[in-house]
Amino acid sequence: MPIARCWRLWSNPPMTFGRFQKRLGAKLAELRGGAGLTQQEAAEAAGITRQHLQRVEYGLANPKAETLYELARIYKLTIAELVEV
C-alpha cells in the first residue's frame, strides 16, 4: 500500500499528508544524526541516492516502502516505529 494512502491510518487526530511528510523527514534526520551517519552513508546503506534521502528528510519526497524498510533496518526499528510521528 502506498505511503500516501496509509498515512491516515497512523494519524490520530488526522493530520495533513504534508505535515506527516515533514515530521517523518525530521524524525529520519534525527535518527541518522543519533546513529552518527552522514546522509551519504545512510543513503548508501538504504540503497538510495544522497539527494533522495535529503529530499525525504526535508519532507519534499515520499520514500518507497522498500526505502522505509531499509531505513528501519538501519536504525533498528520496525516500520511502524519509524513512521510513528
C-alpha positions in Angstrom: 0.0 0.0 0.0 1.5 3.4 -1.0 2.6 5.5 2.0 0.3 8.3 0.8 -2.7 6.1 1.3 -1.8 4.5 4.7 -0.6 7.7 6.5 -4.2 8.4 7.6 -4.2 5.1 9.5 -1.3 6.3 11.7 -2.7 9.7 12.4 -5.0 10.3 15.3 -6.2 13.0 15.2 -5.8 13.3 11.4 -3.1 15.5 10.0 -2.3 16.6 6.5 0.0 14.4 4.4 2.3 17.3 4.0 2.7 17.7 7.8 3.2 13.9 8.2 5.9 14.0 5.5 7.7 16.9 7.2 7.5 15.1 10.6 8.7 11.8 9.2 11.6 13.6 7.5 12.6 15.3 10.7 12.5 12.0 12.5 14.7 10.4 9.9 17.2 13.2 10.1 17.3 12.9 13.9 17.7 9.1 13.8 20.5 9.5 11.3 22.3 12.0 13.4 21.8 9.9 16.5 23.4 7.0 14.7 26.4 9.1 13.7 25.8 8.6 10.0 26.2 11.2 7.2 23.4 11.5 4.6 25.8 9.7 2.1 26.4 6.8 4.5 22.7 6.3 5.3 21.7 6.6 1.7 24.2 4.0 0.6 23.0 1.7 3.3 19.4 2.2 2.2 20.2 1.8 -1.5 19.1 5.3 -2.5 21.0 8.4 -3.5 22.1 11.1 -1.0 19.9 13.6 -2.9 16.8 11.5 -2.5 17.5 11.0 1.2 18.0 14.7 1.6 14.6 15.4 -0.1 12.9 12.8 2.2 14.5 14.4 5.3 13.3 17.8 4.2 9.8 16.5 3.6 9.9 17.1 -0.1 9.9 13.4 -1.4 8.0 10.3 -0.5 10.1 7.2 0.3 9.1 3.9 -1.2 8.1 1.0 1.1 11.4 -0.6 0.4 13.2 2.5 1.4 11.3 2.7 4.7 12.1 -1.0 5.3 15.8 -0.4 4.8 15.9 2.8 6.9 14.0 1.0 9.7 16.6 -1.8 9.5 19.5 0.7 9.6 18.0 2.4 12.7 17.0 -1.0 14.3 13.3 -0.1 14.3 10.1 -1.6 13.0 8.5 0.2 10.1 5.6 1.0 12.5 8.0 2.6 14.9 9.7 4.5 12.1 6.5 6.1 10.8 5.1 6.8 14.2 5.3 10.6 14.2 
